[in-house]
Amino acid sequence: MIKGFKDFLLRGNVVDLAIAVVLGGAFGAVVAAFAKDFIGGLIGVIGGTPDFGAAGIEANGSKIIIGSTINALIYFVIVAAVVYFALVVPMNALAARRKKGQEPETAAPSEDIILLTEIRDLLRQQGGAVDAPSTTEPPKTL
């Protein structure tokens, strides 16, 4: 049981997943800093305040704070844009460049086609005349 657990932990997929989680966390920190410092600064220059955390609506003496939601939405859009333009677009361009030089692979015949081809070849070897059916004649029934 311990050997199976050790094999599971050392399998490539688990190690790859662990690396992806660590790199994802580091990438998230970079994007968060970019969103807060750079984009937040630009929003501050344009709109007067880079942080909407205290923004809200007051009704019946109670304040409904919607600023944190606005901050989260802006952060989400920034993260999505960075992921799309920094990762997805270059990866798609790379995949298209790789595919451009390759011809599409022909599909391998299915097992039943291979078996029928072998039967046809065996019948020809035994002296039986096996011809492809004519397109003008209807198929013969047994």
N, C-alpha and C positions, 0 to 999 in steps of 0.2 A: 504494500500500500504506500509506503514512504517512497519507494522507487518510482511508482507511477506519478506521485505528486512532484517529485524532482524532475521527471521527464516532462511533465506538464509545464513547470516553471521555466525550464530551459528550452522549451520549444520556441521556434522563431517568432510565432505570432504573438506570444505573450511579451517577449522582449521588445518587439516592434511596437506593440501597443503602449508599453511603458515609456518608450522613447517618444512616441507621438504625444502622450499626455504631458510629459515634461516640456517638450518643445512648444506644444500648444499653450501651456501656461506662460512660458517666456514670451511667446508671440503676443499673447493677450496683454501682457504688461507693456510691451512696446506700443501696441495699438492704443491702449488706454492712455499712456503718456502723450502720444501724438494727438489723441482726441481732446484731452484736457488742456494741454499746453498750447498746441498750435491752433487747432480748430476752435477751441474755446477762446483763445486770444483774438482770432479773426472775428468771432461772433461778438466779443466784447468791443472790438473796434467799430463794428457795424451797428450793433444793437445797444451798446452802452454797458452791458453786463455779460460776462462770460458764463455765469452760473445762474441757473433758473431755480435752484433748490428752494428758495424762499417764496417763489412766485405762487400765488393762489388767488382764490375767490373768497370774499367774505359774504356770508349770508346768515342772518339772524344772530349776529354776534359771534359766529363760529367761522373759523377760517379753513377752507378746503384747499389744501396744498397740492398743486398739480405740477410744481416745478421739478420735483424729482422724477416724475414720469416723463416730462419733456426732456430732461437731461438723459434719461435712459434711452429714449427714442433717438435722440441725436447721436448718442454713443453707438446704438445699434446700426444706424445708417452708416456711420463712419466705419465701423468694423466690417460691415457687409461690403462697402465700397473698397476698402483696403484689401480684403480677401479676394474680391473679384478682380480688381485691377493688378494686384501684386502676385496672385497665385493662379487664378483660373485662366485669365487671358494669356499669360505666357505659356502655361501648360497646354492650352488648346493650340497655340501657334506651334509649339514644339511637336505635338502629336501630328498636326497637319503637315509639318515639314518632313517628319519621319515617314508618314504615309505616302507622301508625294512621290518618293523614289521607289516605292514598292508596288508590285502588281497585286491585285487581290488574289487570295488563295482560292484554288478551286476546291469545292467541297468533295470530300471523299465519298465514294459510293456507299450506300447503306448495305447492311449484311445481306438482305434479301436479293439485292441486285448482284452482289458478288456471287452468291449461291446460284442464282439463275445463270450467270455467265459461266460458271464452272460446269453446270449441267449441260449448257449448250455446247461447250467445248468438248465434253465427254461424248456427247451424242455425235458430234462431227468425227471424233476419233474412231468411233465404232462403225462408221460408215453410213450413218443416217443423215439424210439431207435435212438440215435445219436452216431454213431461210427466214428472213424477217417477213412478217405478214405484209401483204400488199395493202396499200391504203384504199384501193378501190373495192376489194373484196371484204365482205363482212367476216368477222372472226368465226371460226368453226367451233361448234359446241360438241362436247363429248357425250 
